[in-house]
Amino acid sequence: MAILEVQNLKFRYSKDYIINDISFSVEKGDILGLVGENGSGKTTLMKIISGIFPNSEGKIVKNFSELGVLIENPSLYNDRTVKQNITFFCKLYEKGYKDISQYQHLLGVDNYLKKKVSKLSLGMRQRVGLLIALIASNEFILLDEPTNGLDPRGIKELLSLIKVLASDFGITFIVSSHILQNLDQICNNYIILESGKLRQNVSSEAEYKIYIPDISVVSLLSLLKEKKVDYTYTDAGDVIVEKTDEIERICQERNLIFKKRKLNLSEVYFDDKK
């Protein structure tokens, strides 16, 4: 059973639809990447799912009891220490301080509990913000542009933490970013928004560019047709397939060199826009 199902979702300001007939689902433990240009509807979609924006059309089925949200900047009390903030949110969400200690340690927040939030670096604030989202829910978390403003090390560390939380604790994430490389590192599924519409739903099934240096491209295409292997031949002269097992087996039998490379998200995104 999907932990979230969105069916024919619509949302409008005045007469204009900002979200227009979107459908997708998210499985437990997924890290779903939300991709799109500024103004495509990413933040609006998150606010609808979180309940910040009510009165949407369509159907949202939530198979979870609590939701953690980090949209834009973490909502923290700057004149209080990190520990005071954590204690406040534990009381707000009726959670015991001990219940979140494992996440506090994992995120490295232990190191600056006595610091005032106003003295934290941006990277530290994002970690505390993520911890607050985890206090709200250890089931499902929405993260809107969580790496904005972070330096390369901060980005790498935060992405690694998200991946660990999904793989080791089974926490589900929807993560939006305009930096496709970041999403490529952690997400197993993606949805691409364009002007409030779902342009593409990219599954975890990878696509590969394949190369067989010993034969020509024409011969490779003939071989794929002969073996009934589905493929795409691009304008750039690349051969792309979803499944490589059959062609790899044939190459082994014929002593042919076989090479493949998984397509990254930016290739999927920009190739589809052509």
matplotlib code that plots the C-alpha trace (Angstrom):
import matplotlib.pyplot as plt

x = [0.0, 1.3, 1.9, 0.6, -1.7, -2.5, -5.3, -6.3, -5.2, -6.1, -5.5, -6.1, -5.6, -8.6, -9.3, -5.9, -4.9, -1.5, -1.7, -3.6, -4.7, -1.7, -1.7, 1.2, 1.9, 4.7, 5.8, 7.0, 10.8, 10.9, 12.8, 10.7, 12.4, 10.2, 11.7, 10.7, 11.7, 10.8, 7.0, 6.3, 4.2, 6.7, 6.2, 2.5, 2.1, 4.0, 1.8, -1.3, -0.1, 0.8, -2.6, -1.2, -3.2, -6.7, -9.6, -7.9, -9.8, -9.2, -8.2, -5.2, -5.0, -2.6, -1.7, 0.4, -0.6, 1.9, 3.8, 7.0, 7.6, 10.6, 9.4, 11.8, 13.5, 13.3, 10.9, 13.1, 13.3, 16.5, 16.9, 16.7, 19.3, 19.0, 18.1, 15.4, 14.0, 14.0, 12.4, 9.6, 8.8, 8.9, 6.2, 4.3, 4.2, 3.8, 7.0, 9.5, 13.0, 14.4, 12.3, 14.3, 17.8, 18.8, 18.0, 19.7, 22.9, 22.7, 22.3, 25.2, 23.0, 24.5, 27.5, 25.7, 22.8, 23.8, 24.2, 21.6, 20.0, 21.0, 24.7, 24.2, 25.6, 23.1, 24.2, 23.6, 20.1, 19.1, 20.1, 18.1, 15.2, 15.3, 15.4, 12.3, 10.6, 11.6, 10.0, 6.8, 6.9, 9.2, 7.0, 6.9, 8.8, 8.5, 11.7, 11.5, 15.0, 16.8, 20.3, 19.7, 22.7, 24.8, 28.4, 29.5, 30.4, 27.1, 25.2, 26.9, 26.4, 22.7, 22.0, 23.8, 21.7, 18.4, 19.5, 20.3, 17.0, 15.2, 17.2, 17.8, 14.6, 12.1, 11.2, 9.6, 10.7, 9.5, 12.4, 12.2, 15.3, 16.3, 19.7, 19.2, 22.6, 21.5, 18.3, 20.2, 22.3, 19.5, 16.1, 14.8, 11.8, 11.0, 8.1, 8.7, 6.3, 5.9, 3.4, 1.5, 1.1, 2.8, 5.2, 6.8, 6.9, 10.3, 10.4, 13.3, 13.8, 17.0, 17.7, 21.1, 23.2, 24.8, 27.9, 29.4, 32.7, 33.3, 30.3, 28.6, 25.6, 23.6, 24.6, 23.7, 20.2, 19.7, 20.7, 18.3, 15.5, 16.3, 16.2, 13.1, 14.9, 13.1, 15.3, 15.4, 17.8, 18.4, 19.2, 22.7, 23.3, 22.9, 21.2, 19.2, 17.6, 15.9, 17.0, 20.5, 20.5, 19.7, 22.1, 24.9, 24.3, 24.6, 27.8, 29.3, 28.4, 29.9, 33.0, 31.9, 32.9, 29.8, 29.6, 26.7, 26.1, 23.1, 21.4, 21.4, 18.4, 19.6, 19.8, 16.2, 15.0, 16.6, 16.2, 12.5, 12.2, 13.5]
y = [0.0, 3.4, 5.8, 8.7, 8.7, 11.9, 11.6, 14.3, 17.1, 20.6, 23.9, 27.5, 31.1, 33.0, 31.6, 30.3, 26.7, 26.5, 22.7, 21.1, 17.5, 15.8, 12.1, 10.1, 7.8, 7.4, 4.1, 3.8, 4.5, 6.3, 9.4, 11.1, 14.0, 16.9, 18.5, 21.7, 25.3, 28.2, 28.7, 25.2, 24.4, 22.5, 24.5, 24.8, 21.0, 20.5, 23.1, 21.3, 17.9, 19.4, 21.1, 24.6, 25.2, 23.8, 23.7, 21.7, 19.6, 15.9, 13.3, 12.9, 9.5, 9.7, 6.3, 7.9, 9.5, 12.4, 14.6, 16.6, 19.6, 21.8, 24.3, 27.2, 28.3, 26.4, 28.0, 28.4, 30.8, 32.7, 34.0, 30.5, 27.8, 24.7, 22.6, 25.0, 24.9, 21.1, 20.9, 23.3, 21.3, 18.0, 19.5, 20.9, 17.5, 15.6, 13.6, 12.6, 14.1, 10.6, 9.6, 11.8, 11.3, 8.8, 11.4, 14.2, 12.2, 11.1, 14.7, 15.9, 18.4, 17.2, 19.4, 22.7, 22.2, 25.1, 27.5, 30.2, 29.6, 33.1, 32.0, 28.9, 28.6, 27.9, 24.2, 23.9, 25.5, 23.1, 20.1, 21.5, 22.2, 18.6, 17.4, 19.4, 17.8, 14.4, 15.4, 16.0, 12.7, 9.8, 8.5, 11.1, 14.4, 17.1, 19.1, 22.1, 23.1, 21.8, 22.5, 26.1, 28.3, 25.4, 24.9, 21.7, 19.9, 20.9, 19.7, 16.4, 15.8, 16.7, 14.5, 11.6, 12.1, 12.0, 8.8, 7.2, 8.2, 6.6, 3.4, 2.7, 4.1, 3.6, 7.3, 8.6, 11.9, 14.2, 16.5, 19.4, 21.0, 22.9, 21.3, 18.1, 16.6, 16.7, 14.8, 12.3, 11.3, 10.3, 9.9, 6.6, 8.2, 11.6, 13.6, 16.5, 19.5, 22.1, 25.0, 23.1, 19.9, 16.6, 16.5, 13.2, 10.5, 8.9, 5.6, 3.9, 1.8, 3.2, 3.9, 3.3, 4.5, 1.4, 1.1, -1.9, -0.6, -3.7, -3.1, -0.1, 1.7, 0.4, -3.2, -2.5, -1.3, -4.3, -6.6, -4.9, -5.3, -8.9, -9.7, -7.6, -5.3, -2.0, 1.0, 4.7, 6.2, 9.9, 12.8, 12.8, 9.2, 7.6, 4.2, 4.0, 1.0, 0.2, -3.5, -4.6, -8.3, -9.7, -7.6, -8.2, -12.0, -11.8, -9.8, -12.4, -15.2, -13.3, -12.0, -8.4, -5.6, -4.1, -0.8, 1.0, 4.2, 5.0, 8.2, 10.9, 13.0, 16.1, 14.0, 12.7, 16.2, 18.1, 15.4, 15.3, 19.1, 19.0]
z = [0.0, -0.9, 2.0, -0.1, -3.1, -5.0, -7.5, -10.1, -7.8, -8.7, -6.9, -8.0, -7.0, -8.2, -11.7, -12.5, -11.7, -10.0, -9.8, -12.6, -12.6, -10.9, -10.0, -8.4, -5.4, -2.9, -1.3, 2.3, 2.5, -0.9, -1.5, -4.1, -6.0, -7.0, -10.0, -11.9, -12.7, -10.4, -10.5, -11.6, -8.5, -6.3, -3.1, -3.7, -4.0, -0.7, 1.0, -0.3, 1.0, 4.3, 4.7, 4.7, 1.6, 2.0, -0.5, -3.2, -5.8, -6.3, -3.8, -1.4, 0.5, 3.5, 4.9, 7.7, 11.0, 11.2, 8.8, 9.3, 7.1, 6.4, 3.7, 3.0, 6.2, 9.6, 12.0, 15.0, 18.0, 17.4, 20.9, 22.4, 22.5, 20.3, 23.3, 24.3, 20.8, 20.8, 24.2, 23.0, 19.9, 21.8, 24.1, 21.1, 19.3, 22.6, 22.1, 24.8, 24.6, 24.7, 21.7, 19.4, 20.9, 18.2, 15.5, 17.5, 17.6, 14.0, 12.8, 14.9, 16.8, 20.1, 19.3, 19.6, 22.0, 24.2, 21.2, 20.5, 17.2, 16.1, 16.3, 14.1, 10.6, 7.8, 7.8, 11.5, 11.2, 8.5, 10.6, 13.5, 11.1, 9.9, 13.6, 14.3, 11.3, 12.7, 16.1, 14.2, 12.3, 11.9, 9.1, 6.3, 5.8, 3.2, 2.4, 0.1, -1.2, 1.9, 0.5, -0.5, 0.6, 1.9, 0.9, -0.9, 2.3, 3.9, 0.9, 0.9, 4.6, 4.5, 1.5, 3.2, 6.3, 4.3, 2.6, 6.0, 7.5, 4.6, 4.3, 8.0, 9.6, 6.8, 6.7, 3.5, 2.0, -0.8, -1.6, -4.0, -5.5, -8.6, -8.4, -10.3, -9.2, -5.6, -6.2, -8.4, -5.4, -3.1, -4.9, -6.2, -7.9, -9.4, -10.6, -13.0, -12.8, -15.5, -15.1, -12.5, -14.6, -14.2, -17.2, -16.4, -13.6, -13.6, -11.9, -10.2, -13.3, -14.7, -18.3, -19.8, -22.7, -24.2, -26.4, -28.2, -29.7, -31.8, -34.1, -35.7, -34.4, -37.4, -36.4, -32.8, -33.7, -36.0, -33.1, -30.7, -33.3, -33.9, -30.2, -29.6, -27.1, -26.7, -27.3, -28.1, -30.6, -29.9, -32.2, -30.7, -31.9, -28.4, -28.0, -24.8, -23.2, -19.9, -19.6, -20.4, -19.4, -22.8, -24.7, -22.2, -22.5, -26.3, -26.1, -23.8, -26.2, -29.2, -27.3, -27.8, -25.5, -23.8, -22.1, -20.4, -18.4, -16.3, -17.4, -14.8, -13.9, -15.8, -19.0, -18.5, -17.7, -20.5, -23.2, -22.5, -22.9, -26.5]

ax = plt.figure().add_subplot(projection="3d")
ax.plot(x, y, z, "-o")
ax.set_aspect("equal")
plt.show()
